[in-house]
């Protein structure tokens, strides 16, 4: 029941929503920090660099993660969770 309501309100399943937020946050980290990709992958919930690379490429359709550092995905930003919780961003 929760999944149907969530999908109707947000437009994606809870798993899709979580995955998208993780990848968008990772994209932001890649663009704004010098952290190693493996560290960002692990902090984003992926167990391997390869799994992260596959998910990232599938989501952003960017051939190489390095292109993010060149601002190929510069329009991606981490959205606020206000639309869901009414309380603020991801780090509240």
Rosetta blueprint (number, residue, H / E / L):
1 X L
2 X H
3 X H
4 X H
5 X H
6 X H
7 X H
8 X H
9 X H
10 X H
11 X L
12 X L
13 X L
14 X H
15 X H
16 X H
17 X H
18 X H
19 X H
20 X H
21 X H
22 X H
23 X H
24 X H
25 X H
26 X H
27 X H
28 X H
29 X H
30 X H
31 X H
32 X H
33 X L
34 X L
35 X L
36 X L
37 X H
38 X H
39 X H
40 X H
41 X H
42 X H
43 X H
44 X L
45 X L
46 X L
47 X L
48 X L
49 X H
50 X H
51 X H
52 X H
53 X H
54 X H
55 X H
56 X H
57 X H
58 X H
59 X H
60 X H
61 X L
62 X L
63 X L
64 X L
65 X L
66 X H
67 X H
68 X H
69 X H
70 X L
71 X L
72 X L
73 X L
74 X L
75 X L
76 X L
77 X L
78 X L
79 X L
80 X L
81 X L
82 X H
83 X H
84 X H
85 X H
86 X L
87 X L
88 X L
89 X L
90 X L
91 X L
92 X L
